[in-house]
């Protein structure tokens, strides 16, 4: 130390979940070169290291509560973390102490319900929207957007703690499962798919966008004999065509310009011992379909630029909203791959096609609204229950979460607070003959007779009209328009790009 006395240093402590100092991050050098920004950089680096260490080394058999004053901070090193065992706080990070205004000694041993109930109402209302329980499986987490309901964390899937503890330590993944109301029919379908998967047979999941295809696939994986292996999801529509081969099959060093120095194993090899889930497989390019078929037949994969086949052991699950049989007949999907995948098909019905759809929507509303002590007016409730939900569960959940975010705690949500499409649908169903006749005149329509109706439109024209209306209302923002329609952005691009005129 005496020899280094000429150096200047900037340091920040690294704290563990128990408040103890684990180490110190130090930056030393010529004091003339140390800038004022160094202190802030070291402090931020220390916080990021603490955050990563906290997630990687959390105590076993605990629940991890992640929350923040701003939902945008969730998932960053600035979010607050509390470790809970038997409803009692056993650990906290520095952000939690700062947000709650307490030291670790004040937090340790407190009941979590008492802690949040004792907060000022302004803080509690803010946290209720951000609190997300994360069950601390050894090396693996699962999260769900349930909010803080009556001071108790809730799991919609009912997985037992004993089953959670059997999950592996080597495949950490944070999975956010939407609060889809699961029924006995889907449970039976999960069980059938599980039996097929355990025999090494691919599972093909069919359903419209937003019906919960990936949620279904994850449940099958968790129920299967491969639950201790990884679940590797790949959205074939989201990966650019020029990169999907490298993403799936991996590449060796120097395989192409811009390749990583040590190469990349690829997602297929990452799924070794578990499940590879290919979402939107109907959008996979034909050359990739041929390579995938070869991997399924030989159980070996060769990386780009590599000369040696690597054995792989995984079971394939696929999902699509397309009619693969029709695509195979038209030549846009390989026939041999289609027959390889269609051994077992799980068709998920659209929300509007379920006989108890109103009950399902009601159950979801009842599970989410109490977290903000919100009520629905009779008109708003009727509009939500009767709406067809073309975006299915995704649109329903997104709409409900938006209502939760915009409504004041303890208020009543009125019909006027609902999205325009839902209000329009409600008014069309409750329009009297006089208002129906007056509507065209009030809007400047060209129909003179009260009973005139616009001519029926083809389904394609109706779809394009709805897309253009959504894009216009979002000022050309494709991402916002996709959320408004309840579809994936790539789905919207497939409709927009072919019709876009060159400049």
Secondary structure, DSSP 8 states (H G I E B T S, - for coil): --TTTTEEEEEEEEE-TTS-EEEEEEEEEETTT--THHHHHHHHHHHHHHHHHHHHS--TTEEEEEE-SSGGGTTSTTSEEEEEETTEEEEE-HHHHHHHT--HHHHTT-BHHHHHHTS-HHHHHHHHHH-EEEEEETTEEEEE----BTTB---SS---HHHHHTS-SS---EEEE------HHHHHHHHHHHHHHHTT--EEEE--TTS-HHHHHHHHHHHSTTTTS-EEEEETTTS-TTTHHHHHH-B-TTSSTT--TT-B--HHHHTTTSEEEEETGGGS-HHHHHHHHHHHHHSEE--BT--S-EE---EEEEEESS-HHHHHHHTSS-HHHHHHHTTSEEE---GGGSTTHHHHHHHHHHHHHGGGT-EE-HHHHHHHHH---TTHHHHHHHHHHHHHHHS-TT-EE-GGGS-HHHHHHHHHHH--HHHHHHHHHHTT-S--STT-------HHHHHHHHHHHHHHHTTT-HHHHHHHHTS-HHHHHHHHHTT----
